Amino acid sequence: MSAKYLVTGGAGYIGSVVAQHLLEAGHQVVVLDDLSTGFREGVPEGAEFVRADLREAGRHLDASFDAVLHFAASSQVGESVVRPEKYWENNVGGSLALLTAMREAGVRKLVFSSTAATYGEPETVPIPETARTAPTNPYGATKLAVDHMITSEANAHGLAAVSLRYFNVAGAYGDRGERHDPESHLIPLILQVALGRRDHISVYGDDYPTPDGTCIRDYIHVADLADAHLLALDAATPGEHLICNLGNGSGFSVRQVIDTVRQVTGHPIPAQVAERRGGDPAVLVASAATARDRLGWSPRRADLTTIVTDAWDFARRRA
């Protein structure tokens, strides 16, 4: 059955892929994005585009919408440390305005793009949803604050809500892939070396308590992530705020990622070991057991070669 959805931040990497999946499923999509970090050409053909700040969502929401999928946020961890006010204003203030607009319009279903950064330094790995939340930076703290707001909205006003928490999203879906500026994610940074835009990739520490001494991280294909968002729409229950972690269940080390990029691209990828970065845990992997049980979700593109190959194809097309 066709539905109508508002996708905030739908001109960005993840939001645009989810919007494309919604259109392919036969739904009507309206993308709201201020293009501060997104790209107009990223909005899928067939979606209506509204260029507006998140706080203006109330001007465009009405009872004809079946749900909102919320991706609009400032998301650079490093920037959040030096400019925390931007993150509290955009992520928390903007999300509060969105929740108010949804309540006033009678739109009672929300899927929120949260983050596993809400957990901070993990006490157990893989990380379950019951893990202690102690974010180590303002980005994670603001996302956690929004989760608390959503829980309150569900309890007080019957909102049906699902938050999806995940670590590293990678890969590409057709013409939609990572194109951040500045870029801070490992796979696209390594691919820049393969494209001749960087001399080498830096490995921040090789003496961690892991099999090869480098940090291990969970990577999820952006198309698998989009699948989870569509499933979350079906699983959302009035008065409940369901929180699900998403991940492959087993991570990949920095060296494994570099080696896979070498194999996929045929480029030697020079790597230089640098000092550890403060606050980098040795292993960050999320448990997806709740997503399997409640959403019926499991990643179909979990192997690193597929993730890197799709990202490489996108990077070469852009180049």
C-alpha positions as CSV (number, residue, x, y, z in Angstrom):
1,M,0.0,0.0,0.0
2,S,1.4,3.4,-1.0
3,A,2.1,5.9,1.7
4,K,3.4,9.5,1.9
5,Y,6.7,10.2,3.8
6,L,8.7,13.3,4.7
7,V,12.4,12.6,4.7
8,T,14.4,15.3,6.5
9,G,18.0,15.4,5.4
10,G,17.1,13.5,2.3
11,A,19.7,15.2,0.1
12,G,22.5,13.7,2.2
13,Y,24.2,10.3,1.9
14,I,22.0,8.1,3.9
15,G,18.8,10.1,3.6
16,S,19.0,10.1,-0.2
17,V,19.5,6.3,-0.4
18,V,16.5,5.8,2.0
19,A,14.4,8.1,-0.2
20,Q,15.3,6.2,-3.3
21,H,14.3,2.9,-1.6
22,L,10.9,4.4,-0.6
23,L,10.3,5.5,-4.2
24,E,11.2,2.1,-5.5
25,A,8.7,0.6,-3.0
26,G,6.0,2.7,-4.6
27,H,5.7,5.5,-2.0
28,Q,5.3,9.2,-2.3
29,V,8.4,11.1,-0.9
30,V,8.9,14.7,0.0
31,V,12.6,15.6,0.9
32,L,13.2,18.5,3.2
33,D,16.8,19.6,3.3
34,D,18.6,23.0,3.7
35,L,21.5,21.7,1.6
36,S,24.1,22.8,4.2
37,T,25.8,19.5,3.8
38,G,23.5,17.7,1.3
39,F,23.4,18.0,-2.5
40,R,20.5,18.9,-4.7
41,E,21.4,16.3,-7.2
42,G,21.3,13.7,-4.5
43,V,17.5,14.0,-4.2
44,P,16.1,11.1,-6.1
45,E,14.1,11.7,-9.3
46,G,10.4,11.4,-8.4
47,A,10.7,12.9,-5.0
48,E,9.4,16.4,-4.2
49,F,12.1,18.7,-2.9
50,V,11.6,21.4,-0.3
51,R,14.7,23.5,0.5
52,A,14.1,24.5,4.1
53,D,15.5,24.5,7.6
54,L,14.3,21.7,9.9
55,R,12.6,24.3,12.1
56,E,10.4,25.1,9.1
57,A,9.0,21.6,8.8
58,G,5.7,22.7,10.3
59,R,5.0,24.8,7.1
60,H,5.2,21.6,5.0
61,L,3.7,18.9,7.3
62,D,0.1,18.1,7.3
63,A,-2.2,15.2,8.0
64,S,-1.6,13.7,4.5
65,F,1.8,12.4,5.6
66,D,1.9,8.9,7.1
67,A,5.3,9.2,8.8
68,V,8.6,11.1,9.0
69,L,12.1,9.7,8.5
70,H,14.5,12.0,10.3
71,F,18.1,12.2,9.1
72,A,18.8,16.0,9.2
73,A,21.6,16.7,11.7
74,S,25.1,18.0,12.1
75,S,27.3,14.9,12.3
76,Q,31.0,15.6,12.5
77,V,32.4,14.3,15.8
78,G,35.5,16.5,15.8
79,E,33.5,19.7,14.9
80,S,31.1,18.9,17.7
81,V,33.9,19.2,20.3
82,V,35.0,22.6,19.1
83,R,31.5,23.9,18.2
84,P,29.1,22.2,20.6
85,E,26.6,25.0,20.4
86,K,26.0,24.2,16.7
87,Y,25.1,20.6,17.6
88,W,22.8,21.5,20.4
89,E,21.0,24.0,18.3
90,N,20.8,22.0,15.1
91,N,20.3,18.5,16.4
92,V,18.3,19.1,19.6
93,G,16.6,22.4,18.7
94,G,15.7,21.2,15.2
95,S,14.4,17.9,16.3
96,L,12.3,19.5,19.0
97,A,10.7,21.7,16.4
98,L,10.1,18.7,14.2
99,L,8.4,16.8,17.0
100,T,6.2,19.8,17.7
101,A,5.3,20.1,14.0
102,M,4.4,16.4,13.8
103,R,2.2,16.6,16.9
104,E,0.4,19.7,15.6
105,A,-0.1,18.1,12.1
106,G,-1.3,14.8,13.5
107,V,1.6,12.8,12.0
108,R,2.2,10.0,14.5
109,K,5.0,7.9,13.2
110,L,8.7,8.6,13.2
111,V,11.9,6.7,12.3
112,F,15.0,8.5,13.7
113,S,18.5,8.1,12.4
114,S,20.4,7.8,15.7
115,T,23.9,6.6,16.3
116,A,25.9,4.1,18.3
117,A,28.0,7.1,19.5
118,T,25.3,7.4,22.2
119,Y,27.0,4.5,24.0
120,G,30.5,6.0,24.3
121,E,33.2,3.7,25.5
122,P,31.6,0.2,25.5
123,E,31.7,-2.0,28.5
124,T,30.7,-5.1,26.5
125,V,31.1,-6.0,22.8
126,P,29.0,-6.5,20.8
127,I,27.0,-3.6,22.2
128,P,23.4,-4.3,23.1
129,E,20.6,-1.7,23.4
130,T,20.7,-2.2,27.2
131,A,24.3,-0.9,27.4
132,R,25.0,2.2,29.5
133,T,24.8,5.4,27.4
134,A,27.7,7.7,28.1
135,P,28.6,9.6,24.9
136,T,32.1,11.0,24.8
137,N,31.4,13.9,22.5
138,P,28.7,16.5,21.9
139,Y,27.5,14.8,18.7
140,G,26.7,11.6,20.6
141,A,25.2,13.6,23.5
142,T,22.9,15.5,21.2
143,K,21.7,12.4,19.5
144,L,21.0,10.8,22.9
145,A,19.1,13.9,24.0
146,V,16.9,13.5,20.9
147,D,16.3,9.8,21.7
148,H,15.1,10.9,25.2
149,M,12.8,13.5,23.6
150,I,11.3,10.9,21.4
151,T,10.7,8.5,24.3
152,S,8.9,11.3,26.2
153,E,6.8,12.1,23.0
154,A,5.8,8.4,22.7
155,N,4.9,8.1,26.3
156,A,2.9,11.3,26.6
157,H,1.4,11.7,23.1
158,G,1.3,8.2,21.6
159,L,4.0,8.7,19.0
160,A,5.0,5.4,17.2
161,A,8.8,5.7,17.0
162,V,11.9,3.7,16.1
163,S,15.5,4.9,16.6
164,L,18.2,3.1,14.6
165,R,21.7,3.2,16.1
166,Y,24.7,2.3,14.0
167,F,28.4,3.0,13.6
168,N,30.1,3.2,10.2
169,V,27.9,3.3,7.1
170,A,29.7,2.7,3.8
171,G,29.2,1.5,0.3
172,A,27.0,3.1,-2.3
173,Y,23.7,2.6,-4.0
174,G,23.6,3.5,-7.7
175,D,24.6,7.1,-8.0
176,R,24.4,7.8,-4.3
177,G,27.5,7.4,-2.1
178,E,29.7,9.2,0.4
179,R,30.8,12.7,-0.6
180,H,31.4,14.5,2.7
181,D,33.4,17.8,2.8
182,P,35.6,17.4,4.7
183,E,35.8,13.7,4.5
184,S,36.5,11.8,7.7
185,H,35.4,8.2,7.1
186,L,38.0,5.5,6.5
187,I,36.9,3.8,3.3
188,P,36.4,7.0,1.2
189,L,39.7,8.3,2.6
190,I,41.5,5.2,1.5
191,L,39.8,5.4,-1.9
192,Q,41.2,8.9,-2.3
193,V,44.7,7.3,-2.1
194,A,43.7,4.9,-4.9
195,L,42.5,7.9,-7.0
196,G,45.8,9.7,-6.5
197,R,44.3,12.5,-4.3
198,R,46.3,11.4,-1.2
199,D,49.8,10.1,-0.9
200,H,49.0,7.6,1.9
201,I,46.5,6.6,4.5
202,S,47.2,7.2,8.2
203,V,46.7,4.3,10.7
204,Y,46.2,5.8,14.1
205,G,47.8,3.3,16.4
206,D,48.9,-0.3,15.7
207,D,49.3,-1.5,19.3
208,Y,45.7,-2.1,20.3
209,P,44.6,-5.4,21.9
210,T,43.2,-6.7,18.6
211,P,44.5,-9.5,16.3
212,D,46.5,-7.1,14.1
213,G,46.9,-4.2,16.5
214,T,44.6,-1.8,14.8
215,C,41.1,-0.7,15.8
216,I,38.1,-2.8,14.8
217,R,34.9,-1.2,13.7
218,D,31.5,-2.3,12.5
219,Y,30.6,-1.4,8.9
220,I,27.2,-1.6,7.4
221,H,26.2,-1.2,3.8
222,V,24.1,1.9,3.1
223,A,21.6,-0.2,1.2
224,D,21.2,-2.6,4.2
225,L,20.7,0.4,6.3
226,A,17.9,1.7,4.0
227,D,16.2,-1.7,4.2
228,A,16.2,-1.4,8.0
229,H,14.5,2.0,7.8
230,L,11.7,0.7,5.7
231,L,11.2,-2.3,8.0
232,A,11.1,0.1,11.0
233,L,8.2,2.0,9.4
234,D,6.2,-1.3,9.6
235,A,7.4,-2.1,13.1
236,A,6.6,1.3,14.7
237,T,3.9,0.9,17.4
238,P,1.8,3.8,18.9
239,G,3.1,4.8,22.3
240,E,6.3,2.9,22.0
241,H,9.8,4.1,21.3
242,L,11.8,1.1,20.0
243,I,15.6,1.4,19.9
244,C,17.5,-1.0,17.6
245,N,21.2,-1.3,17.0
246,L,22.3,-2.1,13.5
247,G,25.5,-3.8,12.5
248,N,27.2,-6.8,11.0
249,G,27.8,-8.3,14.4
250,S,31.5,-8.7,13.7
251,G,33.8,-5.8,12.8
252,F,36.8,-5.3,10.5
253,S,40.2,-3.9,11.5
254,V,41.7,-0.9,9.9
255,R,44.3,-3.1,8.3
256,Q,41.6,-5.4,7.0
257,V,39.9,-2.5,5.4
258,I,43.1,-1.2,3.8
259,D,43.9,-4.7,2.5
260,T,40.5,-5.1,1.0
261,V,40.8,-1.7,-0.8
262,R,44.1,-2.9,-2.2
263,Q,42.5,-6.0,-3.6
264,V,39.5,-4.3,-5.0
265,T,41.3,-1.3,-6.6
266,G,44.6,-2.9,-7.5
267,H,46.4,0.0,-5.9
268,P,49.2,-0.5,-3.4
269,I,47.7,2.0,-0.9
270,P,50.7,3.2,1.2
271,A,49.9,3.2,4.9
272,Q,51.8,5.1,7.6
273,V,51.3,4.4,11.3
274,A,50.6,7.5,13.4
275,E,50.0,8.1,17.1
276,R,46.7,7.0,18.6
277,R,43.9,9.4,18.6
278,G,42.4,10.2,22.1
279,G,39.2,8.4,22.9
280,D,39.5,5.7,20.2
281,P,38.2,2.4,21.7
282,A,39.9,-0.8,20.4
283,V,36.7,-2.4,19.3
284,L,33.3,-1.0,18.5
285,V,30.7,-3.5,17.2
286,A,27.0,-3.4,17.6
287,S,24.6,-6.3,18.3
288,A,21.7,-6.5,15.8
289,A,19.7,-9.1,17.7
290,T,16.8,-6.7,18.5
291,A,16.7,-5.6,14.9
292,R,16.5,-9.2,13.8
293,D,13.7,-10.0,16.3
294,R,11.6,-6.9,16.1
295,L,12.2,-5.7,12.5
296,G,13.0,-8.9,10.8
297,W,16.2,-7.3,9.5
298,S,19.6,-8.9,8.7
299,P,22.3,-7.4,6.5
300,R,22.5,-8.9,3.1
301,R,25.6,-7.1,2.0
302,A,27.8,-7.7,5.0
303,D,31.0,-8.8,3.4
304,L,33.7,-6.1,3.2
305,T,34.5,-6.7,-0.4
306,T,31.0,-5.9,-1.5
307,I,31.0,-2.7,0.6
308,V,34.3,-1.5,-0.8
309,T,33.5,-2.5,-4.4
310,D,30.3,-0.5,-4.4
311,A,32.1,2.5,-2.8
312,W,34.9,2.2,-5.4
313,D,32.5,2.1,-8.3
314,F,30.9,5.3,-7.0
315,A,34.2,7.1,-6.4
316,R,35.4,6.3,-9.9
317,R,32.2,7.5,-11.5
318,R,32.5,10.8,-9.6
319,A,36.2,11.1,-10.6
